[in-house]
Amino acid sequence: VMDSSQGPKEGLYSSQGRADAKVRKYARQIDQARAGAANKQGTVMGVIFPCMQNILGVLLFLRLPWIVGVAGIGYSMLLVGITCTCTFITALSLSAVATNGKILAGGSYFLISRSLGPALGAGVGLCFYCANSIGAAMYIIGTVEAWEIANPDLQILEAGSFNNIRVTGYVVWAFALAAVGGGLKYVARLGTAILFVVLLVIVFMYVGALSGPRDWGEANGSFAVFDRSDPQNPVELTRFFTGPRSENVENNWGAGWDAEQSAFPSASAPSFISLLALWFPAVTGIMAGSNRSADLENPSASIPKGTIFAQVVTSVIYVSFCFVFGCTAPRETLLDDKFYAATSAFPSKTVVMYGVMLSSLGAALQSLISASRLLSAISGDGTLPILKSFAIKPGKEPTRALLASGFISFWAVTVADLNIVNPIITMFFLLCYFCINMCCALLEALEDPNWRPRFQYHHWSVSLVGMCLCATLMILISWYSAIAAICIAGSIFMYAQKNSQEVQWGDGWTGMRYQLARRFLETVQGNMHIKAWRPQVLVLTGVTIDEHAAGLLLHDMELVHFASQLKHGQGLCVVGGLCY
């Protein structure tokens, strides 16, 4: 179609010029992509290692033995199974959405915003960013707890006090922020070495716990722990490490909700739901690979394979340790020893303690990296003008986004208690997982023509189960915290909705509105009753292509206004444009 004001030769020549410019631009983009592919990462380095490093965090070493002691082997395995099932279903939905097209920077935010719309993507993406920033504080607090247990005499303040955790945590926080600020790519490479340390520590834990007490070293059958429920008068307790025994399995299979414990005393007795909220952040690292989508050589192939592999392997490790911890020590030992994972390890608990500190610090660094990249991706889309200062050019480091992430993690470190920080993280992660499952279920149920994922092992009903599971967990853990998280995401959604009117990404809600409109029109009968009749006007007018504004110019606007007055805003007006 061509404007009549142009001659045929001029229009043809200009069209050829525009087409030639587009072809050259596309060729340059392909050359740049091939040149940068050599510096990008594959499935193992880019997805599997980051996911496993984020999943295998501090909670496995510092909280899982205590959870087994409180909930018993049976309930702890059920607890871990529920959380791992939630993340496995989400990993399937993530794999389907990730293979439906090209993935750019932003990872999970990019997937949600392009599937559910820019406004909802910004709301959930910013909550996910807060979860990553607070997650860095969780790992920092875990590092300090391990440091207190390893060296109680080398603390700045009194060991075990919240003030000591805060002050020492600020020191670790400053080091982590400086390390990430020194170069994100160097810290990302360091993550591989840290992961091997974590895996080596896990092997030492398996060998030490299953081999039982030894005649040499620290795991010789009995050891002393201190009950610091009264800081002024700590009490020394003697506890035992027995190795695998059938009586341990029998005694530890059931729950001991009201059993006395001195490892992590609290005002109220723990429950299954409170332990679920405490444990859930331990399985939330499945997004680490998708958050690095801009650094992957082939995101659509690497994210499904790497994410599912990492999720399955870590789930097996978690479930197996529920049984290993429960069968190798009496319940009293699990409830009173803060670091039983190190006490029973081979060859010495000191090796495991420092390995855990290193792994927790590495996970904190990775969380800061993921958070800063996520914030820069959200701000780069322009749906939240208040965040435009955090946008960066391609190839630049997100320094301002890193400072913002550090600010949030600083205040989270001030809480100084994992039992309080973890439920907050849980709500934000569950909200994000809910939306990931919604993306897959919505696009497949609507039979969107653009929904053609290459990952075939998914079904909309499985994603629907994942949505229900995430929503149920949010309500059971804390219904008022769930409402607060939804209100935060909703307020961001309303703000982004005002600034994303011009953004057209072809999201699922647009397809849903089209399907609903089509189905309603199909139900309208030809012989309409007079009470339900509305005028339907067809207006024919000339149209000129506006090349500068990339739109159409109607010639007879007065005629369109007249037709609108005839139907008084209650009917349907169809405008037919004649291009010539």
JOJO-V358229 format. One record per backbone hydrogen bond with DSSP energy under -0.5 kcal/mol. CO is the residue of the C=O (numbers start at 1). NH is the residue of the N-H. Records with the same first field share a line. If there is no record, write none. Layout:
BEGIN
CO->NH  NH
END
This chain:
BEGIN
3->6
7->11
8->12
9->13
10->14
11->15
12->16
13->17
14->18
15->19
16->20
17->21
18->22
19->23
20->24
21->25
22->26
23->27
24->28
25->29
26->30
27->31
28->32
29->33
30->34
31->35
32->36
33->37
34->38
36->39
37->40
41->297
42->46
43->47  48
44->49
47->51
48->52
49->53
50->54
51->55
52->56
55->57
57->60  61
58->62
59->63  64
61->341
63->67
64->68
65->69
66->70
67->71
68->72
70->256
71->75
72->76
73->77
74->78
75->79
76->80
77->81
78->82
79->83
80->84
81->85
82->86
83->87
84->88
85->89
86->90
87->91
88->92
89->93
90->94
91->95
92->96
93->97
94->98
95->99
97->100
98->101
99->454
104->107
106->109
107->111
108->112
109->113
110->114
111->115
112->116
113->117
115->508
117->121
118->122
119->123
120->124
121->125
122->126
123->127
124->128
125->129
126->130
127->131
128->132
129->133
130->134
131->135
132->136
133->137
134->138
135->139
136->140
137->141
138->142
139->143
140->144
141->145
142->146
143->147
144->148
145->149
146->150
147->151
151->154
152->155
158->161
161->165
162->166
163->167
164->168
165->169
166->170
167->171
168->172
169->173
170->174
171->175
172->176
173->177
174->178
175->179
176->180
177->181
178->182
180->183
183->187
184->188
185->189
186->190
187->191
189->192  193
190->194
191->195
192->196
193->197
194->198
195->199
196->200
197->201
198->202
199->203
200->204
201->205
202->206
203->207
204->208  346
205->209
206->210
207->211
208->212
218->220
219->214
221->241
223->239
225->237
226->228
227->235
229->231
230->233
235->227
237->225  239
239->223
240->330
245->249
246->250
247->251
248->252
249->253
252->73
253->74  75
256->259
271->275
272->276
273->277
274->278
275->279
276->280
277->281
279->282
280->283
281->284
284->287
285->288
287->291
289->292
290->293
292->295
293->296
295->41
298->301  302
299->303
301->305
302->306
303->307
304->308
305->309
306->310
307->311
308->312
309->313
310->314
311->315
312->316
313->317
314->318
315->319
316->320
317->321
318->322
319->323
320->324
321->325
322->326
323->327
324->328
325->328  329
327->245
328->242  243
330->334
331->335
332->336
333->337
335->263
336->338
337->340
339->342  343
340->344
342->345
348->351  352
349->353
350->354
351->355
352->356
353->357
354->358
355->359
356->360
357->361
358->362
359->363
360->364
361->365
362->366
363->367
364->368
365->369
366->370
367->371
368->372
369->373
370->374
371->375
372->376
373->377
374->378
375->379
376->380
377->381
378->381  382  383
379->382
384->387
385->388
387->390
388->391
393->396
397->399
398->402
399->403
400->404
401->405
402->406
403->407
404->408
405->409
406->410
407->411
408->412
409->413
410->414
411->415
412->415  416
413->416
417->420  421
418->422
420->424
421->424  425
422->426
423->427
424->428
425->429
426->430
427->431
428->432
429->433
430->434
431->435
432->436
433->437
434->438
435->439
436->440
437->441
438->442
439->443
440->444
441->445
442->446
443->448
444->447
448->451
450->452
454->456
456->458
459->462  463
460->464
461->465
462->466
463->467
464->468
465->469
466->470
467->471
468->472
469->473
470->474
471->475
472->476
473->477
474->478
475->479
478->482
479->483
480->484
481->485
482->486
483->487
484->488
485->489
486->490
487->491
488->492
489->493
490->494
491->495
492->496
493->497
494->498
495->499
496->499
497->500
500->503
502->504
503->505
507->511
508->512
509->513
510->514
511->515
512->516
513->517
514->518
515->519
516->520
517->521
518->522
519->523
520->524
521->524
526->528
529->532  533
530->533
535->572
537->539  574
539->576
541->578
542->555
543->580
544->553
545->547
546->550  551
551->546
552->554
553->544
555->557
556->560
557->561
558->562
559->563
560->564
561->565
562->566
563->567
564->568  569
567->570
572->537  574
573->575
574->539  576
575->577
576->541
577->579
578->543
END
